[in-house]
Amino acid sequence: MYGFAANQNLLQHYVEVFNGEIIAMLHPYQFAIDEENAKRIMEMYDYDWTDDEI
């Protein structure tokens, strides 16, 4: 999973909490989260409160 954080503090949060890796190629706050950690995020945030599917 790749993304862009809104600021340095949020980038650090993604690195520390979700084991993200700073890429910073296209944007100073660009990050990547590997497959295994992305899977854990999806399992943790399963959106039980809605019928929407991811």
Secondary structure, DSSP 8 states (H G I E B T S, - for coil): -EEE-SSHHHHHHHHHHH--EE--SSSTTEEE--HHHHHHHHHH---TT-----
